[in-house]
Amino acid sequence: MCWTCWCDVVARVVTAWPPPRSCVGAYRSAVPLDRYGTDVLSGDWKAPRKGRAVEVPTEIGMVVEEVTTDWCGEVVAVDRDIDTLTLEDRRGKRRTFPLGPGFLIEGKPVILTRPVRSGAPAAPTRTASGSVAVQGAKARVARASRIFVEGRHDAELVEKVWGDDLRIEGVVVEYLGGVDDLADHLRDFRPGPDRRVGVLVDHLVPGSKEARIAQGIARSPVGKHVLVVGHPFIDVWQAVKPDRLGIATWPSVPRGIDWKTGTCQQLGWPHRDQADIARAWKHILGRVTSYADLEPALLGRVEELIDFTTQP
């Protein structure tokens, strides 16, 4: 550009100064006042990529994933006493985890808390045994007939699963403290047409002591009023499905070792005295919520005894 032209441009600019307000406003709106933007460290810049975990009340039926084991399943039980939940995967296997952090719901981290109590719970439509629940029914006056079981643990398990049915039918369950004295108990009870007795025996397999006792009762004068049935398990503990306790199978305990003590030892549970055994059974029984948690070999035998003792 020649010197004359340059002077002409400068003259035009000076003559037009200051610029119109409309031009100034347009410039300011187009260019931000803060040339460097906001503080990059402001806000939750340390947040994990998937976001921070939020508290979510645990609900039966919700599907969650445990992050340390990648175990994904449906919530089938929540124990408020010891703050645990039980997940069942698509194969029907179950595992128990503590409530708290470490879970994902639809890929987002959550902290599972105790279920929210909301008013009176809906009345169940089924009993723990799977039969139709009779709402508002009072316990029937006890029949003369009885069901005998070998020990306290057997009686507690039968009560937990079949207790509602037995109260409606008026059948009382008593424990013997062992099957060796069954004949003496029957002699004192005096079974008859209106005083039937059903007996549930552990380890009732061919050739066992229990099988010989059952055969002797069947041949006795009261045999037609007594039904002795049993399951193949060494102890009623084994009637609880092992996966309900997070184990693949019940341990094999060598002969000469008390089965319950040896089982607790192999599972890594305390087993020094009877109090430890009682606590172990409480833990096992706490994992039973319905007939679905028990082996079919026990279910059929108990139903058979109930039918026998309630038939006219």
C-alpha positions as CSV (number, residue, x, y, z in Angstrom):
1,M,0.0,0.0,0.0
2,C,1.4,3.4,-0.9
3,W,1.9,6.1,1.7
4,T,-1.1,8.2,0.4
5,C,-3.5,5.3,0.7
6,W,-2.3,4.5,4.2
7,C,-2.9,8.0,5.4
8,D,-6.4,7.9,3.9
9,V,-7.3,4.8,6.0
10,V,-6.0,6.3,9.2
11,A,-8.0,9.4,8.6
12,R,-11.2,7.5,8.1
13,V,-10.6,5.5,11.4
14,V,-9.9,8.6,13.5
15,T,-12.9,10.3,12.0
16,A,-15.2,7.4,13.0
17,W,-13.9,7.2,16.6
18,P,-15.5,6.3,19.1
19,P,-17.3,3.3,17.5
20,P,-21.1,3.1,17.9
21,R,-22.5,1.5,21.1
22,S,-24.1,-1.3,19.1
23,C,-20.7,-2.4,17.9
24,V,-19.2,-2.4,21.4
25,G,-22.1,-4.5,22.8
26,A,-21.8,-7.0,20.0
27,Y,-18.1,-7.4,20.7
28,R,-18.5,-7.9,24.4
29,S,-21.3,-10.5,23.9
30,A,-19.1,-12.4,21.5
31,V,-15.9,-12.4,23.6
32,P,-16.2,-13.8,27.2
33,L,-15.0,-11.5,30.0
34,D,-13.0,-14.4,31.6
35,R,-10.5,-15.4,29.0
36,Y,-9.4,-18.4,31.0
37,G,-12.8,-20.0,31.8
38,T,-13.9,-21.4,35.2
39,D,-11.7,-23.1,37.8
40,V,-10.9,-26.6,36.5
41,L,-10.6,-27.9,40.1
42,S,-14.1,-26.7,41.1
43,G,-16.8,-29.3,41.5
44,D,-16.5,-33.0,42.3
45,W,-13.4,-33.5,40.1
46,K,-12.4,-36.7,42.0
47,A,-15.7,-38.5,41.3
48,P,-15.2,-42.1,39.9
49,R,-16.0,-42.7,36.3
50,K,-19.3,-44.5,37.1
51,G,-20.3,-41.9,39.7
52,R,-20.4,-42.0,43.4
53,A,-22.3,-44.7,45.3
54,V,-25.7,-43.8,46.7
55,E,-27.6,-45.5,49.4
56,V,-30.4,-47.8,48.2
57,P,-32.8,-49.7,50.6
58,T,-32.5,-53.5,49.8
59,E,-35.7,-55.0,48.4
60,I,-36.5,-58.6,47.7
61,G,-36.5,-59.3,44.0
62,M,-34.0,-56.6,43.0
63,V,-31.0,-57.7,40.9
64,V,-27.6,-56.6,42.0
65,E,-23.9,-57.4,41.3
66,E,-21.3,-57.8,44.0
67,V,-18.1,-56.1,42.7
68,T,-15.4,-58.1,44.4
69,T,-16.7,-61.5,43.2
70,D,-18.7,-60.5,40.1
71,W,-21.6,-62.5,41.6
72,C,-24.8,-61.3,40.1
73,G,-28.2,-62.4,41.3
74,E,-31.6,-61.6,42.7
75,V,-32.1,-60.7,46.3
76,V,-34.0,-63.5,47.9
77,A,-33.5,-62.9,51.6
78,V,-32.3,-60.1,53.9
79,D,-31.3,-60.7,57.5
80,R,-31.8,-57.6,59.5
81,D,-30.3,-59.1,62.6
82,I,-26.8,-59.6,61.1
83,D,-27.2,-57.2,58.2
84,T,-26.7,-59.6,55.3
85,L,-28.5,-60.3,52.1
86,T,-28.7,-63.5,50.0
87,L,-28.3,-63.5,46.2
88,E,-29.6,-66.3,43.9
89,D,-28.0,-66.4,40.5
90,R,-29.7,-67.7,37.3
91,R,-28.6,-71.3,38.0
92,G,-30.3,-71.3,41.4
93,K,-27.1,-71.0,43.4
94,R,-27.1,-68.7,46.4
95,R,-24.4,-66.7,48.3
96,T,-24.7,-64.4,51.3
97,F,-23.0,-61.0,51.5
98,P,-22.9,-58.2,54.1
99,L,-25.1,-55.2,53.5
100,G,-23.2,-52.0,52.7
101,P,-21.0,-50.7,49.8
102,G,-19.6,-52.9,47.0
103,F,-22.7,-53.5,44.8
104,L,-23.9,-52.4,41.4
105,I,-27.4,-51.9,40.2
106,E,-27.6,-51.6,36.4
107,G,-23.9,-50.8,36.4
108,K,-24.1,-47.9,38.9
109,P,-22.5,-48.2,42.4
110,V,-24.8,-48.4,45.4
111,I,-24.6,-48.8,49.1
112,L,-27.3,-51.4,50.1
113,T,-29.0,-50.6,53.4
114,R,-31.7,-52.4,55.5
115,P,-35.1,-52.7,53.9
116,V,-37.5,-49.8,54.7
117,R,-40.3,-50.8,57.0
118,S,-43.6,-49.6,55.6
119,G,-46.7,-50.2,57.5
120,A,-48.1,-53.6,58.2
121,P,-46.7,-56.3,55.9
122,A,-49.1,-58.0,53.4
123,A,-50.5,-61.3,54.7
124,P,-48.7,-64.2,53.1
125,T,-50.7,-66.3,50.7
126,R,-48.6,-69.4,51.3
127,T,-47.1,-71.0,54.3
128,A,-43.4,-72.0,54.5
129,S,-44.4,-75.5,53.5
130,G,-46.0,-74.2,50.3
131,S,-49.6,-74.9,51.3
132,V,-52.3,-72.2,51.0
133,A,-52.3,-69.9,54.1
134,V,-55.5,-69.7,56.0
135,Q,-55.7,-66.1,57.3
136,G,-57.1,-65.6,60.8
137,A,-57.4,-69.3,61.5
138,K,-56.9,-70.3,65.1
139,A,-54.9,-73.3,66.2
140,R,-56.9,-76.4,66.5
141,V,-57.1,-78.2,69.8
142,A,-54.4,-80.8,69.8
143,R,-55.2,-84.2,68.5
144,A,-54.3,-87.3,70.4
145,S,-52.0,-88.3,67.6
146,R,-48.4,-87.2,67.6
147,I,-45.3,-86.9,65.5
148,F,-42.1,-88.0,67.1
149,V,-38.7,-86.8,65.9
150,E,-35.2,-87.8,67.1
151,G,-33.9,-84.5,68.5
152,R,-34.4,-80.9,69.2
153,H,-32.9,-79.7,65.9
154,D,-35.3,-82.0,64.0
155,A,-38.3,-80.5,65.9
156,E,-37.2,-76.9,65.3
157,L,-36.8,-77.5,61.6
158,V,-40.2,-79.1,61.3
159,E,-41.8,-76.3,63.3
160,K,-40.2,-73.6,61.1
161,V,-41.4,-75.1,57.8
162,W,-44.6,-76.9,58.8
163,G,-45.6,-75.1,62.0
164,D,-48.6,-73.3,60.5
165,D,-49.9,-76.5,58.9
166,L,-49.5,-78.5,62.1
167,R,-51.3,-75.9,64.3
168,I,-54.3,-75.9,61.9
169,E,-54.3,-79.7,61.9
170,G,-53.8,-79.9,65.7
171,V,-50.7,-82.1,65.5
172,V,-48.0,-81.8,68.1
173,V,-44.4,-82.6,67.4
174,E,-42.3,-84.1,70.2
175,Y,-38.6,-85.0,70.2
176,L,-37.3,-88.3,71.6
177,G,-33.7,-87.5,72.3
178,G,-32.7,-90.6,70.1
179,V,-34.5,-93.5,68.4
180,D,-33.0,-96.2,70.7
181,D,-35.8,-95.8,73.2
182,L,-38.6,-95.5,70.7
183,A,-40.3,-98.8,71.8
184,D,-40.4,-97.5,75.4
185,H,-42.0,-94.2,74.3
186,L,-44.6,-96.1,72.3
187,R,-45.4,-98.3,75.2
188,D,-46.0,-95.3,77.4
189,F,-48.0,-93.5,74.7
190,R,-50.2,-96.5,73.9
191,P,-51.0,-95.9,70.2
192,G,-54.4,-96.9,68.8
193,P,-56.9,-96.1,66.1
194,D,-57.4,-92.6,67.4
195,R,-53.9,-92.2,68.8
196,R,-51.7,-92.6,65.7
197,V,-48.0,-92.0,65.9
198,G,-45.7,-90.8,63.1
199,V,-41.9,-91.1,63.6
200,L,-39.2,-89.3,61.7
201,V,-35.9,-91.1,61.9
202,D,-32.4,-89.9,60.8
203,H,-30.3,-92.1,58.6
204,L,-33.0,-94.7,57.8
205,V,-31.1,-96.8,55.2
206,P,-31.1,-100.6,54.7
207,G,-29.0,-102.4,57.2
208,S,-28.7,-99.6,59.7
209,K,-29.7,-99.7,63.3
210,E,-32.5,-97.3,62.6
211,A,-33.9,-99.7,60.0
212,R,-33.9,-102.6,62.4
213,I,-35.7,-100.6,65.0
214,A,-38.4,-99.5,62.4
215,Q,-38.9,-103.1,61.3
216,G,-39.3,-104.2,64.9
217,I,-42.0,-101.6,65.5
218,A,-43.8,-102.5,62.3
219,R,-44.0,-106.2,63.5
220,S,-45.2,-105.3,67.0
221,P,-48.9,-105.2,68.1
222,V,-49.0,-101.4,67.7
223,G,-47.4,-101.5,64.3
224,K,-50.6,-100.7,62.3
225,H,-51.0,-97.5,64.4
226,V,-47.4,-96.3,64.0
227,L,-45.7,-95.1,60.8
228,V,-41.9,-94.9,61.0
229,V,-40.3,-93.1,58.0
230,G,-36.9,-91.5,57.6
231,H,-34.4,-89.7,55.4
232,P,-31.0,-91.0,54.3
233,F,-29.0,-88.1,56.0
234,I,-26.7,-88.8,58.9
235,D,-28.2,-85.7,60.6
236,V,-31.1,-83.4,59.9
237,W,-28.5,-80.6,59.2
238,Q,-27.8,-82.3,55.9
239,A,-31.5,-81.9,54.9
240,V,-30.7,-78.2,54.4
241,K,-29.4,-77.6,50.8
242,P,-25.7,-76.8,51.2
243,D,-25.8,-73.9,48.7
244,R,-28.0,-72.1,51.1
245,L,-25.0,-71.9,53.3
246,G,-22.6,-71.0,50.5
247,I,-21.0,-74.4,50.3
248,A,-21.0,-76.9,47.5
249,T,-21.6,-80.0,49.6
250,W,-21.7,-81.1,53.2
251,P,-18.4,-82.4,54.5
252,S,-17.6,-86.1,54.7
253,V,-16.8,-86.8,58.4
254,P,-14.7,-89.9,59.2
255,R,-16.2,-92.6,61.4
256,G,-15.5,-92.2,65.1
257,I,-15.9,-88.4,65.0
258,D,-19.1,-86.8,66.1
259,W,-20.7,-85.7,62.9
260,K,-21.8,-82.2,64.0
261,T,-18.4,-81.5,65.6
262,G,-16.5,-82.8,62.5
263,T,-18.7,-80.8,60.2
264,C,-18.2,-77.6,62.1
265,Q,-14.4,-78.3,62.2
266,Q,-14.2,-78.8,58.4
267,L,-16.3,-75.7,57.7
268,G,-14.0,-73.6,59.9
269,W,-16.8,-72.9,62.5
270,P,-16.2,-72.9,66.2
271,H,-16.7,-76.5,67.6
272,R,-15.2,-76.7,71.1
273,D,-18.4,-77.3,73.1
274,Q,-22.1,-77.7,72.8
275,A,-22.7,-73.9,72.8
276,D,-20.7,-73.7,69.6
277,I,-22.8,-76.5,68.1
278,A,-25.9,-74.7,69.1
279,R,-24.7,-71.5,67.4
280,A,-23.9,-73.4,64.3
281,W,-27.4,-74.9,64.1
282,K,-28.9,-71.4,64.7
283,H,-26.9,-70.2,61.7
284,I,-28.1,-73.1,59.6
285,L,-31.7,-72.8,60.6
286,G,-31.6,-69.1,59.9
287,R,-30.9,-69.9,56.2
288,V,-34.2,-71.8,55.9
289,T,-37.2,-69.7,54.9
290,S,-39.3,-72.3,53.2
291,Y,-39.6,-75.9,51.8
292,A,-37.5,-74.8,48.8
293,D,-34.4,-74.7,51.1
294,L,-34.8,-78.4,52.1
295,E,-33.9,-81.6,50.2
296,P,-36.9,-83.5,48.7
297,A,-35.9,-86.6,50.7
298,L,-37.0,-84.8,53.9
299,L,-40.0,-83.0,52.4
300,G,-41.9,-86.1,51.3
301,R,-41.4,-87.9,54.6
302,V,-42.8,-85.1,56.7
303,E,-45.8,-84.7,54.5
304,E,-46.4,-88.4,54.7
305,L,-46.4,-88.3,58.6
306,I,-48.8,-85.3,58.6
307,D,-51.2,-87.2,56.4
308,F,-50.9,-90.3,58.5
309,T,-51.6,-88.6,61.8
310,T,-54.5,-86.5,60.5
311,Q,-56.5,-89.1,58.5
312,P,-59.8,-90.0,60.1
